[in-house]
Amino acid sequence: MSHTTSERRCALVTGATQGIGLAIAERLAAAGHDLVLHGIEPDEAGATIAARVAAAAGVRAAYVRADLADAEAAAGLVTRASAALRSPDVLVNNAGIQHTSPIESFPIDRWHAIVAINLSAAFFTMRAAVPAMRSRGFGRIVNIASVHGLVASVNKAAYLAAKHGVVGLSKGVALETAAQGITVNCICPGWTDTPIIAPQIEARAAQFGGDRAAGIRELLREKQPNLTLLPPARIGDVAVFLASDAAAGITGIALPVDGGWTAQ
Ligand SMILES: NC(=O)c1ccc[n+]([C@@H]2O[C@H](COP(=O)([O-])OP(=O)(O)OC[C@H]3O[C@@H](n4cnc5c(N)ncnc54)[C@H](O)[C@@H]3O)[C@@H](O)[C@H]2O)c1
């Protein structure tokens, strides 16, 4: 698809230098969006990734570094992204971390970090992005929740609280903005092939003498009926759809992309 600079929509994607966020950025770029990639890498490394994404799709891209565990940094991200390129028409809250532990030994600092990065950062960025979206009469917000925003698993107290929180937060903002051409939706991925699940794969592999493939098979057998780790690009494709004009009538949903996990 070829667009002139003035026609292109601008998308801000958090956590966009690897994993699902990078795949979303690449897919949005391929669909003709200019991009602000957010990450925690040093400026030079981030700018290199942004330049690669831009060159592959023939769009413009910028990089903004911010630690979203820091409320002030999260609150300032949209303003900095707007200065780096322009005000985002599309906002994708993707950055997230995980920690697994039984509740009684769950580290308190992990609770605070997970809630800050996975939940509060989405509140801050939406709070900052919505006014300009309202005045343009167009906005697309896609929040990457999880199957764990819909159902539970053991040893994920903070992640469950944050992801269920993102789903509720998104529904509320969807209602507040529905009459102004803005949609707010969640994607709820199942097991997806990215670094965030590496510790869980290693823990399972250890039960099979370190056999990684056996560990993955066991994780999938337990929860994900398609028995396949999702490629990050499959989440990217769904984000592009939700950001498109075709999805104008869809707001306030939490869409599982989970190989059947939540059908059970
Ligand atoms: N991979 C899966 O199976 C899966 C399943 C469901 C949901 N998700 C969600 O998808 C999203 C992306 O995760 P992923 O699977 O690509 O994992 P990932 O670890 O590859 O990506 C996480 C991203 O978050 C960013 N991040 C981490 N700490 C940060 C901080 N302090 N400040 C700002 N950014 C920070 C990282 O830079 C990275 O880009 C997360 O919200 C995750 O919870 C992943």
The ligand as an SDF file (V2000), in Angstrom:
LIG
                    3D

 44 48  0  0  0  0  0  0  0  0999 V2000
    4.6020  -13.9940   24.6310 N   0  0  0  0  0  0  0  0  0  0  0  0
    3.4670  -14.4060   25.1420 C   0  0  0  0  0  0  0  0  0  0  0  0
    3.1880  -15.6150   25.2540 O   0  0  0  0  0  0  0  0  0  0  0  0
    2.4240  -13.3910   25.5770 C   0  0  0  0  0  0  0  0  0  0  0  0
    1.1330  -13.8490   25.8530 C   0  0  0  0  0  0  0  0  0  0  0  0
    0.1700  -12.9440   26.2440 C   0  0  0  0  0  0  0  0  0  0  0  0
    0.4800  -11.6090   26.3630 C   0  0  0  0  0  0  0  0  0  0  0  0
    1.7420  -11.1870   26.1060 N   0  0  0  0  0  0  0  0  0  0  0  0
    2.0080   -9.7550   26.2680 C   0  0  0  0  0  0  0  0  0  0  0  0
    2.5690   -9.2360   25.0920 O   0  0  0  0  0  0  0  0  0  0  0  0
    3.3190   -8.0680   25.4110 C   0  0  0  0  0  0  0  0  0  0  0  0
    4.6650   -8.1320   24.7170 C   0  0  0  0  0  0  0  0  0  0  0  0
    5.4190   -9.1750   25.2880 O   0  0  0  0  0  0  0  0  0  0  0  0
    6.3690  -10.1300   24.4270 P   0  0  0  0  0  0  0  0  0  0  0  0
    5.7860  -11.4800   24.4830 O   0  0  0  0  0  0  0  0  0  0  0  0
    6.6600   -9.5330   23.1290 O   0  0  0  0  0  0  0  0  0  0  0  0
    7.6650  -10.1680   25.3760 O   0  0  0  0  0  0  0  0  0  0  0  0
    9.0480   -9.3930   25.2890 P   0  0  0  0  0  0  0  0  0  0  0  0
    9.7080   -9.6360   26.5900 O   0  0  0  0  0  0  0  0  0  0  0  0
    9.7440   -9.7630   24.0440 O   0  0  0  0  0  0  0  0  0  0  0  0
    8.6080   -7.8670   25.1540 O   0  0  0  0  0  0  0  0  0  0  0  0
    8.2950   -7.0610   26.2550 C   0  0  0  0  0  0  0  0  0  0  0  0
    8.5290   -5.6160   25.8840 C   0  0  0  0  0  0  0  0  0  0  0  0
    8.3040   -4.7990   27.0500 O   0  0  0  0  0  0  0  0  0  0  0  0
    9.3410   -3.8680   27.1680 C   0  0  0  0  0  0  0  0  0  0  0  0
    9.6200   -3.5080   28.5450 N   0  0  0  0  0  0  0  0  0  0  0  0
   10.0580   -4.3150   29.5460 C   0  0  0  0  0  0  0  0  0  0  0  0
   10.3000   -3.5930   30.6530 N   0  0  0  0  0  0  0  0  0  0  0  0
    9.9970   -2.3060   30.3530 C   0  0  0  0  0  0  0  0  0  0  0  0
   10.0610   -1.0850   31.0800 C   0  0  0  0  0  0  0  0  0  0  0  0
   10.4940   -1.0300   32.3520 N   0  0  0  0  0  0  0  0  0  0  0  0
    9.6970    0.0600   30.4540 N   0  0  0  0  0  0  0  0  0  0  0  0
    9.3000    0.0260   29.1700 C   0  0  0  0  0  0  0  0  0  0  0  0
    9.2170   -1.0890   28.4320 N   0  0  0  0  0  0  0  0  0  0  0  0
    9.5680   -2.2410   29.0140 C   0  0  0  0  0  0  0  0  0  0  0  0
   10.5750   -4.5770   26.5790 C   0  0  0  0  0  0  0  0  0  0  0  0
   11.5090   -3.6210   26.1500 O   0  0  0  0  0  0  0  0  0  0  0  0
    9.9810   -5.3810   25.4480 C   0  0  0  0  0  0  0  0  0  0  0  0
   10.0030   -4.6560   24.2570 O   0  0  0  0  0  0  0  0  0  0  0  0
    3.3970   -8.0030   26.9330 C   0  0  0  0  0  0  0  0  0  0  0  0
    2.4410   -7.0700   27.4090 O   0  0  0  0  0  0  0  0  0  0  0  0
    3.0100   -9.4100   27.3440 C   0  0  0  0  0  0  0  0  0  0  0  0
    2.4550   -9.4460   28.6370 O   0  0  0  0  0  0  0  0  0  0  0  0
    2.7270  -12.0420   25.7070 C   0  0  0  0  0  0  0  0  0  0  0  0
  1  2  1  0
  2  3  2  0
  2  4  1  0
  4  5  1  0
  4 44  2  0
  5  6  2  0
  6  7  1  0
  7  8  2  0
  8  9  1  0
  8 44  1  0
  9 10  1  0
  9 42  1  0
 10 11  1  0
 11 12  1  0
 11 40  1  0
 12 13  1  0
 13 14  1  0
 14 15  2  0
 14 16  1  0
 14 17  1  0
 17 18  1  0
 18 19  2  0
 18 20  1  0
 18 21  1  0
 21 22  1  0
 22 23  1  0
 23 24  1  0
 23 38  1  0
 24 25  1  0
 25 26  1  0
 25 36  1  0
 26 27  1  0
 26 35  1  0
 27 28  2  0
 28 29  1  0
 29 30  1  0
 29 35  2  0
 30 31  1  0
 30 32  2  0
 32 33  1  0
 33 34  2  0
 34 35  1  0
 36 37  1  0
 36 38  1  0
 38 39  1  0
 40 41  1  0
 40 42  1  0
 42 43  1  0
M  CHG  2   8   1  16  -1
M  END
$$$$
